[in-house]
Amino acid sequence: MRTLSTRSAGGADNFAWLRHAAALLVLWAHSYALSLHGGREPLSRLSGGFDAGRFAVYLFFAISGFLLAVSLQRNDSLPRYAWHRFLRIYPAYAVCLAVCVFGFGAAFTRLPLADYFVDAETWSYFVRNALPISMQSHLPGVFERHPFPNVVNASLWSLGWEIRWYAYFGVLALLGLFRRRALFTVFALVLTALTVHDKGLPQPDAADSTVFTPLFLLAALAALWRDRLPLSWRALAALTLLTVLLAHTRFVGSLLIVTCIYLVLCVAYRLPPLPPPKADWSYGLFLYGAPVQQSLVALWHDIPPLPLFALGSAGAIALAAASWRFVERPALHMREWVLVRAPGRADPAADTYQNGKNS
């Protein structure tokens, strides 16, 4: 059976399209959460809380954990890593915060604009969200009477966890663990075991370290052991069947993590690779989907989920296209301003974002 390493040797993959699919899944899940007529999202009704939005987060984090580990295994220069992560996340994120305050917030606040702009919470939105870890989700007078009230951008909570793990991986790279896979394996298994011991097995609807710790670490282990990891549709089918059979047991949360990581790798490397998109709108879709949908609810208070998904996707795509054209792509062109290569190590092909390699 061919391993993940042999299947990924050609360099082509479907990661960019996976990210776009995950971003649309977030919009789909939010269409039910934000609509008066939404009810429970269909996948959630079948799986005890594991809805399409949670599935999307698992996909995003599995992609990030895998690709970051591949990149850091080949070149673990910390300045280069930090600079690339900053350029990928912060320019577009900072612009999104400004759009939320001066665009969505100013347009939909129930307060007079003069009061809105002198309110301390309007300006603390920038300060408290500078690091998306201890978030301020509301703006004064904005979206207060919605089915999901007082939240301007419901997607940003997961970005905080992603940035945490960027930082953790940077520390591990500084310690040289990505070049010592046996040591990394011991560390990952011990940390996962300690997390389970402290907080129990992850639940299907969990949104904390019980999920995100094993997601990132197991995806990284798949990257570091890719020369030994077989990749087959039969194995994915077996994992999926086992997850379904154990859906109502305490083990289902753990199985969902493993199955989602393996699914990401199979779709990325077992399916025929699609041509990479000329423009990557996935991050912009993630950033703007929720405020666009909240704005639609403000304009059409009882909008059903399907129109909310369709119109929200169209609006988010327009903003994502602008974000890519005017913010993200120019920022990525600055990657080589700080480039520190580890001695004797080539800069990895895994760092070309256009080809879906850089998370």
C-alpha positions in Angstrom: 0.0 0.0 0.0 1.4 3.4 -1.0 2.2 5.8 1.9 1.2 9.4 2.3 4.8 10.4 1.5 4.8 8.7 -1.9 1.3 10.1 -2.8 2.4 13.6 -1.9 5.8 13.4 -3.6 4.5 15.1 -6.8 3.6 18.3 -4.9 0.1 18.6 -6.2 -2.8 18.5 -3.8 -6.4 19.7 -3.1 -5.8 21.7 0.1 -6.8 25.0 -1.4 -10.2 23.6 -2.5 -10.6 21.9 0.9 -10.2 25.3 2.6 -12.9 26.8 0.3 -15.2 24.0 1.1 -14.6 24.4 4.8 -15.3 28.1 4.6 -18.6 27.5 2.8 -19.5 24.9 5.5 -19.1 27.6 8.1 -21.6 29.8 6.2 -24.0 26.8 5.9 -23.9 26.1 9.6 -24.4 29.8 10.5 -27.4 30.0 8.2 -29.3 27.8 10.7 -27.9 29.4 13.8 -28.8 32.9 12.6 -32.2 32.3 11.1 -35.4 32.4 13.1 -36.6 29.4 11.0 -33.3 27.5 11.2 -33.7 24.9 13.9 -30.8 22.5 14.2 -28.4 22.2 11.3 -29.0 18.8 9.5 -25.6 17.2 10.4 -26.1 18.2 14.0 -29.4 16.4 14.1 -27.7 13.2 13.1 -24.5 13.4 15.2 -25.4 14.8 18.6 -23.9 18.2 18.2 -21.2 17.8 15.5 -22.6 20.2 13.0 -21.2 21.4 9.7 -19.5 24.4 11.4 -17.7 22.1 13.8 -16.7 19.9 10.8 -15.3 22.9 9.0 -13.2 23.9 12.0 -11.8 20.3 12.2 -10.9 20.5 8.5 -9.2 23.9 8.9 -7.2 22.8 11.9 -6.2 19.4 10.4 -4.9 21.2 7.3 -3.0 23.7 9.4 -1.5 21.1 11.7 -0.3 19.0 8.8 1.1 21.7 6.6 2.8 23.6 9.3 4.5 20.4 10.5 5.7 19.7 6.9 7.0 23.2 6.6 8.8 23.3 10.0 10.3 19.8 9.5 12.0 21.1 6.4 12.9 24.6 7.6 12.3 25.5 11.3 13.7 29.1 11.1 11.6 30.9 13.7 11.9 34.4 12.2 10.8 33.1 8.8 8.0 31.1 10.4 6.6 34.0 12.5 6.8 36.5 9.6 4.9 34.2 7.3 2.2 33.4 9.8 1.9 37.2 10.6 1.4 38.0 6.9 -1.1 35.3 6.3 -3.3 36.2 9.3 -3.0 39.8 10.4 -3.2 42.2 7.4 -6.6 40.7 6.3 -7.7 40.3 9.9 -7.0 43.9 10.7 -8.9 45.1 7.7 -11.8 42.9 8.6 -11.9 44.5 12.1 -12.0 47.9 10.5 -14.8 46.9 8.1 -16.8 45.5 11.0 -16.5 48.8 12.9 -16.8 51.3 10.1 -18.9 49.3 7.7 -21.2 46.8 9.3 -21.3 48.4 12.7 -21.9 51.9 11.5 -24.6 50.7 9.0 -26.6 48.7 11.5 -26.2 50.2 14.9 -29.4 51.4 16.5 -27.5 54.3 18.1 -27.0 57.7 16.4 -23.7 57.6 14.6 -22.3 60.3 16.8 -23.0 58.2 19.9 -21.7 55.0 18.2 -18.4 56.6 17.4 -17.9 58.1 20.9 -18.8 54.9 22.7 -15.7 53.3 24.3 -16.8 49.8 23.2 -16.5 50.9 19.5 -12.8 51.5 19.9 -12.2 48.7 22.4 -13.3 46.4 19.6 -9.9 47.0 18.0 -7.9 46.8 21.2 -9.5 43.7 22.7 -9.4 41.9 19.4 -5.8 42.7 18.5 -5.1 39.2 19.5 -8.2 37.1 18.8 -7.9 35.2 22.1 -9.9 37.2 24.7 -12.5 38.5 22.2 -15.0 41.3 22.3 -17.8 40.0 20.1 -20.2 43.0 20.2 -20.3 46.6 19.0 -22.7 49.1 20.7 -26.2 48.8 19.4 -25.3 46.3 16.6 -27.4 43.2 15.9 -28.9 43.3 19.4 -32.3 41.7 18.6 -31.1 38.9 16.3 -31.6 35.2 16.9 -27.8 35.2 17.6 -27.6 38.5 19.4 -24.8 40.9 20.1 -22.2 39.1 18.0 -20.8 40.9 15.0 -18.5 38.1 13.7 -19.2 34.7 15.1 -16.4 33.0 13.2 -13.5 34.7 14.9 -13.5 32.5 18.0 -11.7 29.7 16.1 -9.1 32.0 14.8 -7.9 32.6 18.4 -7.2 28.9 18.8 -5.4 28.7 15.4 -3.1 31.5 16.5 -2.4 29.8 19.8 -1.3 26.8 18.0 0.8 28.8 15.6 2.6 30.1 18.7 2.9 26.6 20.3 4.4 25.2 17.1 6.9 28.1 17.0 8.1 27.1 20.5 8.3 23.5 19.4 10.3 24.5 16.4 12.6 26.6 18.5 13.3 23.5 20.6 14.0 21.5 17.5 11.2 19.0 17.9 10.1 19.0 14.3 13.5 17.6 13.3 13.3 14.9 15.9 10.1 13.0 15.2 10.5 10.4 17.9 10.8 13.1 20.5 7.9 15.0 19.0 5.8 11.8 19.1 6.5 11.3 22.8 5.6 14.9 23.5 2.4 14.8 21.4 1.2 11.6 23.0 2.0 12.7 26.5 0.3 16.1 26.0 -2.8 14.5 24.5 -2.9 12.0 27.4 -2.6 14.8 29.9 -5.4 16.7 28.2 -7.7 13.7 28.3 -6.8 12.9 31.9 -7.5 16.5 32.9 -10.7 17.2 30.9 -11.9 13.8 29.7 -12.4 12.5 26.2 -13.6 15.2 23.6 -17.3 15.5 22.9 -18.7 16.0 19.4 -19.7 19.6 20.2 -16.6 20.5 22.2 -14.7 23.8 21.4 -11.7 23.8 23.7 -8.3 22.2 24.2 -9.8 18.7 24.4 -10.5 18.9 20.7 -7.8 21.3 19.4 -4.8 19.8 21.1 -5.3 16.3 19.5 -6.4 17.9 16.2 -3.2 19.8 15.7 -0.8 17.3 17.3 -2.2 14.2 15.4 -2.2 16.1 12.1 1.4 17.0 12.8 2.2 13.4 13.6 0.7 12.4 10.3 3.1 14.9 8.6 6.2 13.7 10.5 5.4 10.0 9.9 4.1 10.4 6.4 6.7 7.9 5.1 5.0 5.2 7.2 1.4 6.2 7.0 -0.7 4.3 4.5 -3.4 6.3 2.6 -6.3 4.3 1.4 -10.1 4.7 0.8 -10.7 1.4 2.6 -9.0 2.7 5.7 -11.1 5.9 5.5 -14.3 3.8 5.1 -13.4 1.7 8.1 -12.8 4.7 10.2 -16.1 6.3 9.1 -18.0 3.1 9.8 -16.5 2.8 13.2 -17.4 6.4 14.0 -21.0 5.8 13.0 -21.2 2.6 15.0 -19.8 4.3 18.1 -21.8 7.5 17.6 -23.5 7.3 20.9 -20.5 6.3 23.0 -17.9 8.4 24.8 -15.4 7.5 22.1 -17.1 9.2 19.2 -15.4 12.6 19.8 -11.9 11.0 19.5 -12.9 9.0 16.5 -14.2 12.2 14.8 -10.9 13.8 15.2 -8.9 10.9 13.7 -11.5 10.4 10.9 -11.5 14.1 9.9 -7.7 14.2 9.8 -7.5 11.1 7.6 -10.4 12.4 5.4 -8.4 15.6 4.8 -5.3 13.7 3.7 -7.3 11.4 1.4 -9.1 14.2 -0.3 -5.8 16.2 -0.6 -3.7 13.4 -2.0 -5.9 10.4 -3.1 -8.3 12.3 -5.3 -7.0 13.6 -8.6 -5.5 17.0 -7.9 -7.6 19.9 -9.2 -5.9 22.9 -10.7 -5.2 25.4 -7.9 -7.4 28.4 -7.8 -5.9 31.6 -9.3 -7.3 33.5 -6.3 -7.6 32.1 -2.8 -10.8 33.4 -1.3 -11.0 30.9 1.6 -9.7 33.2 4.3 -11.9 36.1 3.2 -15.0 33.8 3.2 -14.1 32.8 6.7 -13.6 36.4 7.9 -16.7 38.0 6.2 -19.3 35.3 6.1 -20.8 35.9 9.6 -21.1 39.7 9.5 -22.6 39.5 6.0 -25.2 37.0 7.2 -26.0 39.1 10.3 -26.5 42.1 8.0 -28.9 40.1 5.9 -30.9 39.1 9.0 -31.0 42.8 9.9 -32.5 43.6 6.5 -34.8 40.5 6.3 -35.5 39.5 9.9 -37.3 36.2 9.2 -35.0 35.0 6.3 -35.0 31.2 6.0 -31.7 29.3 6.1 -31.3 28.5 2.4 -31.7 32.1 1.1 -29.5 33.2 4.0 -26.8 30.7 2.8 -27.1 31.7 -0.8 -27.2 35.5 -0.4 -24.6 35.3 2.4 -22.2 33.3 0.2 -22.6 35.8 -2.6 -21.9 38.7 -0.4 -19.0 37.0 1.4 -17.4 36.0 -2.0 -17.5 39.6 -3.1 -15.7 40.8 0.0 -13.3 37.8 -0.1 -12.3 38.6 -3.6 -11.6 42.2 -2.6 -9.6 41.0 0.4 -7.5 38.7 -1.7 -6.9 41.3 -4.4 -6.1 44.3 -2.2 -4.9 42.9 1.1 -3.9 39.2 1.2 -2.0 38.8 -2.1 0.0 42.1 -1.6 0.9 40.9 1.9 2.0 37.5 0.7 4.4 39.2 -1.7 6.3 40.6 1.3 7.2 37.1 2.6 10.7 37.3 1.4 11.5 40.5 3.3 12.5 38.3 6.2 13.8 34.9 5.1 16.1 33.0 7.4 16.9 29.6 6.1 18.2 26.8 8.3 21.7 25.8 7.3 21.7 23.1 4.7 17.9 23.1 4.4 16.1 24.2 1.3 13.1 26.5 1.6 10.3 24.0 1.2 7.8 24.0 -1.7 5.3 23.6 1.1 5.5 27.3 1.7 3.9 28.4 -1.6 0.4 29.5 -0.5 -0.9 29.9 -4.1 -0.6 26.1 -4.4 -2.5 25.5 -1.3 0.5 24.7 0.9 0.6 27.5 3.4 -2.1 27.8 6.0 
